[in-house]
Amino acid sequence: MIEQALIENMSSQMRKGILEYSVLLLIKRKASYTTDIIEELKKAQLIVVEGTLYPLLSRLKNNGILTYEWVESTQGPPRKYYKLTEDGEKLLAEMETTWSAISQTVGQIKQL
């Protein structure tokens, strides 16, 4: 019998592997506030908490992949909206190529 902890660990590793790609895809569509990103990920059944997302966004910003702008809010303090930089666009294009290749490979293996 497979231990539940093993299943959960493997599932968690798979989700972590696609989180950065998923976040970049969402931000590419439109500049996004952290809460909006979390909501979109939840809709896609990729559950992420702020404690996971904030360090990821910070790392991507520090690496020149994202930038942000402060936007005034009618419901409280200004909000930080993230958007892709030119390098972010290039990285996402590379990630899309990689994702397509991985998806195709896994599909082929499943059919063996």
C-alpha positions in Angstrom: 0.0 0.0 0.0 1.3 3.4 -1.0 1.7 5.8 1.9 -0.5 9.0 1.7 2.5 11.1 2.6 4.4 9.8 -0.4 1.5 10.6 -2.7 1.1 14.1 -1.2 4.9 14.8 -1.5 5.0 13.8 -5.2 1.9 15.8 -6.0 3.3 18.8 -4.1 6.6 18.6 -6.1 4.6 18.5 -9.4 2.6 21.6 -8.4 5.7 23.5 -7.4 7.2 22.7 -10.8 4.4 24.4 -12.7 3.7 27.2 -10.3 6.2 29.7 -11.7 5.1 29.0 -15.2 1.4 29.3 -14.3 2.0 32.7 -12.5 3.8 34.1 -15.5 1.0 33.0 -17.8 -1.5 34.8 -15.6 0.5 38.0 -15.4 1.1 37.9 -19.2 -2.7 38.2 -19.7 -2.8 41.4 -17.6 -1.0 43.2 -14.8 -2.0 41.5 -11.7 -2.4 42.1 -8.0 -1.3 39.2 -5.7 -4.8 38.4 -4.5 -6.0 38.3 -8.1 -3.2 35.8 -8.9 -4.2 33.6 -6.0 -7.8 33.6 -7.0 -7.0 32.7 -10.6 -4.8 29.8 -9.4 -7.6 28.6 -7.1 -10.1 28.7 -10.0 -7.6 26.4 -11.9 -7.4 24.2 -8.8 -3.8 25.1 -8.1 -4.1 26.1 -4.5 -1.4 28.6 -3.4 -1.1 30.7 -0.2 0.3 34.2 0.1 3.3 32.8 2.0 4.3 30.8 -1.1 3.4 33.4 -3.7 5.1 36.5 -2.2 8.6 35.0 -2.2 8.1 33.8 -5.8 7.0 37.2 -7.0 9.9 38.8 -5.1 12.5 36.5 -6.7 11.1 37.0 -10.2 11.2 40.8 -9.7 14.8 40.6 -8.3 15.8 38.6 -11.4 14.3 41.1 -13.8 11.4 38.9 -14.9 8.7 41.1 -13.4 8.2 44.7 -12.6 5.4 46.3 -10.7 3.5 49.5 -10.3 1.6 50.9 -7.4 -2.1 51.6 -8.2 -4.4 53.5 -5.9 -7.3 51.5 -4.5 -10.7 52.6 -3.5 -10.8 49.9 -0.8 -7.6 50.6 1.2 -3.9 51.2 0.6 -2.4 51.3 -2.9 -1.9 47.9 -4.5 1.2 46.5 -6.2 0.4 45.2 -9.8 2.9 42.9 -11.4 3.7 42.8 -15.1 6.2 41.0 -17.2 9.4 42.8 -18.3 10.9 42.2 -21.7 13.1 39.5 -20.2 10.0 38.1 -18.6 8.4 37.8 -22.0 11.5 36.0 -23.3 11.6 33.6 -20.3 7.9 32.8 -20.7 8.4 32.0 -24.4 11.2 29.6 -23.5 9.0 28.1 -20.7 6.1 27.6 -23.2 8.5 25.7 -25.5 9.7 23.6 -22.7 6.2 22.9 -21.5 5.1 21.8 -24.9 8.0 19.4 -25.2 7.4 18.0 -21.7 3.7 17.6 -22.3 4.3 15.9 -25.6 6.9 13.5 -24.1 4.6 12.6 -21.2 1.7 12.0 -23.6 3.9 9.7 -25.7 5.0 7.8 -22.6 1.4 7.4 -21.4 0.6 5.8 -24.8 3.3 3.2 -24.6 
